[in-house]
Each structure stands twice: as C-alpha cells, then as structure tokens.
C-alpha cells in the first residue's frame, strides 16, 4: 500500500471508530468512503480514492479547462469570443485557463471580469461642432468637447481649427465660418473687386474734375460778360468830341 493511500485509510478508520463527523481539508473532498485528495488544476476526477488507491485524475481534453484544484468529474468548456458581440480572442484557452476576450477595433469593454471582457460597446462618434478630446481605447470610450467661438470641427478632428481669415489673405469672404464649417473665401480681391473699386474711383474723380472745369469756365465766362457791359456805358454830362 502506498503511503498516501495508507494515510487516507487511517483517517477513515479513526473517524469510523470514534464516530466523529468527517471534515475534509481544503485540498480534499468528501466521498461516501471518506476524504479524497482533489485533482490539480488542468485535470478532473476520473475515479475517487479507495482505501488502497488515491484519487485517479485525468487531464482536461482540448476545448476544456480547469483553473483550480477540483473534485469535479468534468472540466469546464472553453468559451468563444463572439464577433457579433464585438469581441475577439486575446488569449486562447489552455487546460488551466479559459479564453480571454477583448473588444474589436472601434469598441471598448463596458463589462469586464479580471482581464476578460464580457461585453463591448462602440466608441462614441463626436458630432460636427465637437472635437475629440480623448481618443477611445479598449477600456474607455471617446470623450468629446464643443468647439469655442472662431473655431470649427467636423467631428473627426482632435482639436478645433481656426476659421480662415479671408481678408487677411487678400480673399473675398463669401460665407462666414460656423462651429461645423470653415469660412468660404472667393477669388483674390485684386483680380475682380479691386478692378471694380478702381473703376468706380476713377469715374468719381473724372466727374469731379469735369465739374470743377465746367464751374471755372462758367465763372470766367460770367466775368468776361460783365466786363464788356461795363466798357460800353456812357457817363452823363459829357459829350463825345
């Protein structure tokens, strides 16, 4: 008889003879015949111990595991990571550990147990007018913030962009910027608007010059007419020779 088997038989004999209630140690389990040693992690009980034999264990088969010492006669089934639940395999199953899952790209774990992800949710998409303050990870969601005045974002930027200053670039402002769109600029001022402004300015100047010229001519003509009338007058009391 092996030493381990003899010890088990001796314990059983003492409990029967004294009439005490059988209390097994943490690393043994109770059977109708007494306390039997548990099987180590990675295995299962195939046959209980006897007075001459210790517990007969067998290793877990492929697709099953046992992650702790056990008295069970069947190993646990390895779980699968369901892509329909936005999960993928992080670590494959072994005889001593279950499969470990993690979220797919673009998702984060919303329910985890130790290192294993049980449920995943899609990362939040920032709305137009918001920027991505913190990128989402496998364990955290995306954090969005609103753009301040004078800036814009279409929802995919990691920081809000300043509106284009059309005038400072010599461009015509066609539409002011909003929190979701940049300002819209037209062609260069020198190509179109400047020509119009220049033409209008020249026209006004020409009208002014012509007006001044016309006014001066009228004044000169009026003065000449007065001088002629004055030279044709005859003084009273004087006779022509």
URVENCOR-V22937 format. One record per helix or strand. SS is the DSSP state (A for helix, B for strand). FROM is the first residue (numbers start at 1). LEN is the number of residues. Records with the same first field share a line. If there is no record, write none. Layout:
SS = FROM-LEN / FROM-LEN
This chain:
A = 3-16 / 83-3 / 167-3 / 189-3 / 193-39
B = 28-4 / 34-4 / 39-1 / 43-5 / 56-4 / 64-2 / 70-1 / 76-2 / 87-5 / 94-1 / 97-1 / 100-4 / 107-7 / 116-7 / 130-5 / 143-4 / 151-2 / 161-2 / 171-5 / 184-5
